[in-house]
């Protein structure tokens, strides 16, 4: 028997776990991820809203 036919189960197990982990990460990116433009838009809207509220406060 040559070394080419030997399967190292530890490496195979780790490789399968890595593949599963990568698939789960991809699914999470699709489900929960937002683009940079979406984050910037949300920040801009939040800043405008806070400025509007602050502009309407009365000084005491």
C-alpha positions in Angstrom: 0.0 0.0 0.0 1.4 3.4 -0.9 1.0 6.6 1.0 -1.3 8.1 -1.7 -4.2 5.8 -0.5 -4.0 6.8 3.1 -6.8 9.0 4.4 -6.1 11.1 7.4 -9.5 11.3 9.2 -8.5 14.2 11.3 -7.8 16.4 8.3 -10.9 15.2 6.5 -13.0 15.9 9.5 -11.6 19.4 9.9 -12.1 20.1 6.2 -15.8 19.1 6.4 -16.2 21.3 9.4 -14.6 24.2 7.6 -16.9 23.7 4.6 -20.0 23.7 6.9 -18.8 26.7 8.8 -18.2 28.6 5.5 -21.7 27.7 4.3 -23.3 28.9 7.5 -21.3 32.2 7.4 -22.5 32.8 3.8 -26.1 32.2 4.8 -25.7 34.6 7.8 -24.1 37.3 5.5 -27.1 37.0 3.2 -29.6 37.0 6.1 -28.1 39.7 8.4 -25.5 41.6 6.4 -25.9 45.1 5.1 -23.8 46.9 2.5 -21.6 49.9 3.3 -24.1 52.2 1.4 -27.0 51.0 3.5 -25.0 51.6 6.7 -24.1 55.1 5.5 -27.7 55.9 4.6 -28.9 54.8 8.0 -26.2 56.9 9.7 -27.2 59.9 7.7 -30.9 59.5 8.4 -30.1 59.1 12.2 -27.9 62.2 12.2 -30.5 64.3 10.4 -33.2 63.1 12.8 -31.0 63.9 15.9 -30.1 67.3 14.5 -33.8 68.1 13.9 -34.6 67.2 17.5 -31.7 69.2 18.9 -32.7 72.2 16.8 -36.2 72.2 18.3 -35.0 72.0 22.0 -35.4 75.1 24.1 -32.5 76.5 25.9 -33.0 77.0 29.6 
